[in-house]
């Protein structure tokens, strides 16, 4: 399905190269595409006798072109044809495709929209190119001309030209200087190759091909096919990606451990994750990596977030965010489970992989399974160019630099921020108002400073770690947005202070069994900011208190009453309920790190673990 939905129903293109020199074949194939648009039509044929490309165009339906062709009756191969639904430039013969370059060497037909054609056209005119139409498409012919060199394959000039193009295209291109070839390129608009014994076709829709062959290849985005009379090959254009961090980012920079450095980087990680990605006045999230699939996302009816370990806890927060604020059915799936449960997936489902490394095998295989089922696959990844980014259709990078410590900290916080941005992105495509979108973004923007305020309590948190270092069992309780934070707090403690066992449960579950464990030797960390379910959290704390359980509470500044329940309190600043996880996790990361150090453990490389789990 094309990311720019309308681009895929705008025009119809056909191309043919092979033993048949009668372009009538192309006209018959083009008629199968007339439903895609019929305000004008055209054909371009390479004529071997004249060694030039002959072109005919006609305003109106294909019949008009057929009348002209029956008089001209020229022959040759390859040939390309087009039936148009006008987007740029009125229906006219001049605006009909095929379009050519200044020298009439290169002819092409196009389905799609070149979004940056105006600036490209201005630049080309400045360089002396003369235009014959008002269309966006003609720009491509002149751009390819600009990059063409004598003796150089046509596909090289096409590849160069397309690097400057933004928008959607399905193209078929022929050139007098490289005549026994059709170059086809696809991004965002459909393009199918028809494979036959010593003849090849290209078309917008199999309907134009099926009477010649049933062997087809559907081109993927960023693929370029080169068809010659007896062979074809397909190039995959890989976008060039840029590493944005410096070497010193991978050093400790004065900290004793990467784990501490990366926790204290969390306020900066929040900032890097959101900067440049918010249009406050319109309450919009600006996520370039999702723009190309924006039209598809509008049609999505369900999201599956797939991840492992800490990333899965971020995904769980995302589940709550997407459902409450984007009003889209969402479910977190653990990567290693997702693959084998035969989840109900279809092309109305988007699958979002959350992964710091982008190499976690369980998550990667889950995405491959989702792709096989026709889902739109997205990535929320920190490591540029990793396997998951290559496997997904689109996505968002964390942009926070390398995370070296095995236990994830700043990446987790970044994932939460980007999930909040994706919530706004999806929500504003649906029922979310500008006011709500703006409110979320304004509160997100405040978080880096609020996070710094929390980490300024590091000495106090270190003292608490020392105080609790005698205990060997902990429970972590939270509800709604902070239940996944309870899971993360427990995992962090187990991971890096691994002499201690910790478990998390939704606070409401304690009374269904777990509370049997609680006594004065079994402290409980309660994540209970002032939010919609604070009173319910208080009930759970009272249950723990009644069994002499020690309570360490993480709650909102100004909450004095909690002191009657909790033995110790760490305060966090007030923010939106959906954003509290980004703040409530910070004390838990520090608490785990200081406890690990108190126990004399290597908190950067905990035993039995690896930074990226590339085995299933
Ligand atoms: C996090 O502290 C752990 N090291 C582990 O759970 C990790 O989050 C998980 O393996 C997923 O890794 P990823 O984010 O690189 O996919």
Boltz pocket constraint, residues with backbone or C-beta under 6 A from the ligand:
constraints:
  - pocket:
      binder: B
      contacts: [[A, 308], [A, 309], [A, 310], [A, 311], [A, 312], [A, 354], [A, 355], [A, 356], [A, 357], [A, 358], [A, 359], [A, 360], [A, 363], [A, 406], [A, 407], [A, 408], [A, 409], [A, 495], [A, 610], [A, 611], [A, 612], [A, 613]]
      max_distance: 6.0
